[in-house]
Amino acid sequence: MGMLADLFVTSMEDALQYEGSPYDETGSIGKYQRVEYKGLTGLEFGVLWAMLLGEEWDARRHMLTDVKFGEEGESWLHGFPSELVQLLGNLDDARLDAVASRWIGTGEMANWRPQEAKQRLVDVRRLSRESLSSGNGLFLWGAL
């Protein structure tokens, strides 16, 4: 099955209720604007954050915010810091290919194809823009 990774935009209150929310007949969770992937964690987004700033990755600076963990650590909820949401929301089309190529050159993402990384960047950029325009947060929910 692999590690699940859902990115979504909502209020903090609704984010805390995300795990266990019912899916509708299409497989979507109605009140959440989201994308669903496998194998992404906060670490990959932290590395991306450092890259967008032109900095070396630093665990004290470039990590998503811990919001909630499952009782046995089998699931987690992280929030995207506003600085990262802003950087992702402002990512222009001209930089997408270059950023995707650099991103897959890091850690666990080495087996991704550039087009896969680019699509994930397009998705997270869209969600970041939704977060910025709505005033809601951008979250990453993951589970083993």
C-alpha positions in Angstrom: 0.0 0.0 0.0 2.8 2.5 0.8 2.8 5.7 2.7 -0.2 7.9 2.1 0.2 11.6 1.7 -2.7 14.0 1.3 -2.3 17.7 0.8 -5.3 19.9 1.5 -6.4 23.4 2.3 -8.8 24.1 5.2 -9.1 25.7 8.6 -7.2 24.4 11.5 -10.4 23.2 13.1 -11.3 21.1 10.0 -7.7 19.9 9.6 -7.8 18.4 13.0 -10.8 16.4 11.9 -9.4 15.3 8.6 -8.3 11.7 9.6 -11.4 9.6 9.5 -13.5 12.0 7.4 -15.9 10.1 5.2 -15.2 9.8 1.5 -18.0 10.3 -1.0 -18.9 8.1 -3.9 -16.1 9.6 -6.0 -13.5 8.9 -3.4 -13.2 12.6 -2.4 -13.6 14.1 1.0 -16.2 16.8 0.2 -15.2 19.8 2.2 -11.4 19.5 1.6 -9.7 20.8 -1.6 -6.9 18.2 -1.7 -4.5 16.1 -3.7 -3.5 12.5 -2.8 -0.1 11.0 -3.3 2.1 8.3 -1.9 5.6 8.6 -0.4 5.7 12.3 0.4 6.6 13.5 3.9 7.3 16.8 5.5 11.0 16.2 4.9 10.6 16.4 1.1 8.7 19.7 1.5 11.4 20.9 3.9 14.1 20.2 1.3 12.0 22.0 -1.3 11.6 25.0 1.0 15.4 25.3 1.4 15.9 24.9 -2.4 13.4 27.7 -3.1 15.3 30.0 -0.7 18.7 29.0 -2.1 19.8 27.7 1.3 21.2 24.5 2.7 18.5 22.3 4.3 18.4 22.8 8.1 16.1 20.7 10.2 15.7 23.6 12.7 14.5 26.0 9.9 13.0 24.0 7.0 10.5 21.7 8.6 6.7 21.7 8.4 4.9 22.5 11.6 3.8 19.4 13.7 0.1 19.6 14.3 -1.1 16.2 15.4 0.1 12.6 15.5 -1.8 9.3 15.6 -1.8 7.4 18.9 0.9 5.1 17.8 2.6 7.4 15.3 0.9 5.7 12.4 -0.4 9.0 11.1 0.6 12.6 11.2 -0.7 16.0 10.4 1.7 18.9 9.5 1.0 22.5 8.6 2.9 24.4 5.9 4.5 27.6 7.4 3.2 30.8 5.8 6.7 31.5 4.3 6.7 28.2 2.4 3.1 28.7 1.3 4.0 32.1 -0.1 7.1 30.8 -1.9 5.1 27.9 -3.4 2.2 30.2 -4.4 4.6 32.6 -6.1 6.4 29.8 -8.0 6.2 30.8 -11.7 5.9 28.5 -14.7 9.4 29.4 -15.9 11.0 27.9 -12.8 8.8 24.8 -12.5 11.0 22.5 -14.6 14.3 23.6 -13.0 12.9 23.3 -9.5 11.4 19.8 -10.3 14.7 18.6 -11.6 16.6 19.8 -8.6 14.0 18.4 -6.2 14.2 14.9 -7.6 18.0 15.0 -7.1 17.5 14.8 -3.4 17.1 11.9 -1.0 14.1 9.6 -1.4 12.9 11.3 -4.6 15.7 10.0 -6.7 13.5 7.4 -8.4 10.9 10.0 -9.5 10.6 11.2 -13.1 10.9 14.9 -13.7 7.3 15.1 -14.9 6.0 13.5 -11.7 7.9 16.1 -9.6 6.6 18.9 -11.8 3.0 17.7 -11.4 3.4 17.6 -7.7 4.7 21.2 -7.8 1.8 22.3 -9.9 -0.6 20.7 -7.5 1.0 22.2 -4.3 1.3 25.6 -6.0 -2.4 25.5 -6.8 -3.2 24.6 -3.2 -0.8 27.2 -1.9 -2.6 29.9 -4.0 -5.9 28.6 -2.6 -4.5 28.9 0.9 -3.3 32.4 0.3 -6.6 33.6 -1.2 -8.9 31.9 1.3 -6.9 32.6 4.5 -7.0 28.9 5.3 -4.0 26.7 6.0 -2.2 24.2 3.8 -1.7 20.8 5.5 0.0 17.5 4.9 -1.7 14.4 6.3 0.2 11.2 6.1 -0.2 7.6 7.2 1.7 4.3 7.1 
